[in-house]
Amino acid sequence: MAFLVAALLIGIVAGLRAMAAPAIVSWAVRLGWFSPGTSWTAFMGWHYTPWIFSGLAVAELVTDKLPSTASRKVPVQFGTRLLSGALCGATVGAAGDVMIGGLVAGAVGAVVGTYGGAWARGRLAAIFHKDFPAAFMEDILAIGGGLAIVAWPV
């Protein structure tokens, strides 16, 4: 059950920051914090995988602040978050022998994180009268929350 909760929560992180979640999960697997075993998600622990996802995550953190960046709810952005949540959820779930459940929980979490994150960021931006502080707070929540999830003793 704990692995499914962790999969749901990491899916929420993917809804907030699509590339932060796989970067965090792949580093956790690479560092041996948990293992997806020999499942198809084992590539998350390969030598270069965390570096690739980390580079994509940094690029996302920068481009997210640009005014020209599309909404997270447009099909391409939403689909990326959904796939990211499903991948991360499956990886966490595989560590607890509930890979399919983890995949579904991660995808559901990504939907919650996408819509909930958009709503919360909009509210915070209205309070601050600027988007940047709201976006920065979302970054901190996504990264800090993701690290807490994978460090959680599941």
C-alpha positions as CSV (number, residue, x, y, z in Angstrom):
1,M,0.0,0.0,0.0
2,A,2.8,2.4,0.8
3,F,4.3,2.0,-2.7
4,L,1.0,2.9,-4.2
5,V,0.7,6.1,-2.1
6,A,4.3,7.0,-3.0
7,A,3.5,6.4,-6.7
8,L,0.4,8.7,-6.4
9,L,2.5,11.4,-4.7
10,I,5.4,11.2,-7.2
11,G,2.7,11.5,-9.9
12,I,1.5,14.7,-8.3
13,V,5.1,16.0,-8.5
14,A,5.1,15.1,-12.2
15,G,2.0,17.1,-12.7
16,L,3.8,20.1,-11.1
17,R,7.1,19.6,-12.9
18,A,7.1,17.0,-15.6
19,M,10.9,16.4,-15.7
20,A,11.7,16.9,-12.0
21,A,9.8,13.7,-11.1
22,P,11.8,11.4,-13.4
23,A,15.1,13.1,-12.5
24,I,14.4,12.6,-8.8
25,V,13.2,9.0,-9.2
26,S,16.1,8.0,-11.5
27,W,18.6,9.5,-9.0
28,A,17.0,7.5,-6.2
29,V,17.2,4.3,-8.2
30,R,20.8,5.0,-9.3
31,L,21.8,5.7,-5.6
32,G,20.1,2.5,-4.4
33,W,17.4,4.1,-2.4
34,F,15.0,1.6,-3.9
35,S,15.1,-0.8,-6.8
36,P,12.6,-1.6,-9.6
37,G,14.3,-4.9,-10.0
38,T,14.4,-6.4,-13.5
39,S,11.2,-4.7,-14.7
40,W,11.2,-2.5,-17.8
41,T,11.6,0.5,-15.5
42,A,15.1,-0.7,-14.5
43,F,16.6,1.7,-17.1
44,M,15.8,4.5,-14.6
45,G,18.9,3.4,-12.7
46,W,21.3,3.3,-15.6
47,H,24.4,5.4,-15.4
48,Y,23.3,8.2,-17.8
49,T,19.6,8.3,-17.1
50,P,19.7,10.6,-14.0
51,W,21.9,13.0,-15.9
52,I,19.7,13.1,-18.9
53,F,16.5,13.7,-16.8
54,S,18.4,16.2,-14.6
55,G,19.3,18.2,-17.7
56,L,15.7,18.2,-18.9
57,A,14.5,19.2,-15.4
58,V,16.9,22.2,-15.3
59,A,15.7,23.3,-18.8
60,E,12.1,22.9,-17.6
61,L,12.7,25.0,-14.5
62,V,14.1,27.8,-16.7
63,T,11.5,27.7,-19.6
64,D,8.6,27.4,-17.1
65,K,9.3,31.1,-16.1
66,L,9.1,32.4,-19.7
67,P,5.9,34.2,-20.7
68,S,5.8,32.3,-24.0
69,T,5.6,28.9,-22.4
70,A,2.4,27.0,-23.1
71,S,-0.1,26.1,-20.4
72,R,0.5,22.8,-18.7
73,K,-3.1,21.8,-19.7
74,V,-2.5,21.9,-23.5
75,P,-2.3,18.4,-25.0
76,V,1.5,18.1,-25.4
77,Q,2.3,19.5,-22.0
78,F,-0.5,17.5,-20.3
79,G,0.5,14.3,-22.1
80,T,4.1,14.7,-21.1
81,R,3.1,15.1,-17.4
82,L,0.8,12.1,-17.7
83,L,3.6,9.9,-19.2
84,S,6.1,11.2,-16.7
85,G,3.7,10.4,-13.8
86,A,3.0,7.0,-15.1
87,L,6.7,6.2,-15.6
88,C,7.7,7.4,-12.2
89,G,4.7,5.7,-10.6
90,A,5.5,2.4,-12.3
91,T,9.2,2.7,-11.2
92,V,8.2,3.2,-7.6
93,G,5.5,0.5,-7.8
94,A,7.9,-2.0,-9.3
95,A,10.0,-1.7,-6.1
96,G,7.0,-3.0,-4.2
97,D,5.8,-5.5,-6.8
98,V,2.8,-3.4,-7.7
99,M,4.1,-1.9,-11.0
100,I,0.8,-1.7,-12.8
101,G,-0.9,-0.2,-9.8
102,G,2.0,2.2,-9.5
103,L,1.7,3.2,-13.1
104,V,-2.0,3.9,-12.7
105,A,-1.5,5.8,-9.4
106,G,1.3,7.8,-11.0
107,A,-0.9,8.8,-13.9
108,V,-3.8,9.7,-11.6
109,G,-1.4,11.8,-9.5
110,A,-0.1,13.6,-12.6
111,V,-3.7,14.6,-13.4
112,V,-4.2,15.9,-9.9
113,G,-0.9,17.7,-9.9
114,T,-1.4,19.2,-13.3
115,Y,-4.8,20.7,-12.5
116,G,-4.2,21.3,-8.8
117,G,-0.8,22.9,-9.5
118,A,-2.3,25.2,-12.2
119,W,-5.1,26.3,-9.8
120,A,-2.7,26.9,-6.9
121,R,-0.1,28.7,-9.0
122,G,-2.9,31.0,-10.4
123,R,-4.1,31.8,-6.9
124,L,-0.5,32.5,-5.7
125,A,0.3,34.7,-8.7
126,A,-2.9,36.7,-8.0
127,I,-1.8,37.2,-4.4
128,F,1.8,38.2,-5.4
129,H,0.6,40.2,-8.5
130,K,3.4,38.3,-10.3
131,D,3.8,34.8,-11.6
132,F,7.6,34.4,-10.8
133,P,7.2,34.0,-7.0
134,A,4.4,31.5,-7.5
135,A,6.4,29.5,-10.0
136,F,9.4,29.5,-7.7
137,M,7.3,28.2,-4.8
138,E,6.0,25.5,-7.1
139,D,9.6,24.5,-8.0
140,I,10.5,24.2,-4.3
141,L,7.4,22.2,-3.6
142,A,8.0,19.8,-6.5
143,I,11.7,19.3,-5.8
144,G,11.4,19.1,-2.0
145,G,8.3,16.9,-2.2
146,G,9.8,14.6,-4.7
147,L,12.9,14.2,-2.6
148,A,10.8,13.5,0.5
149,I,8.8,10.9,-1.4
150,V,11.7,8.9,-2.6
151,A,13.5,9.1,0.7
152,W,10.4,8.0,2.5
153,P,10.9,4.4,3.8
154,V,8.4,2.6,1.6
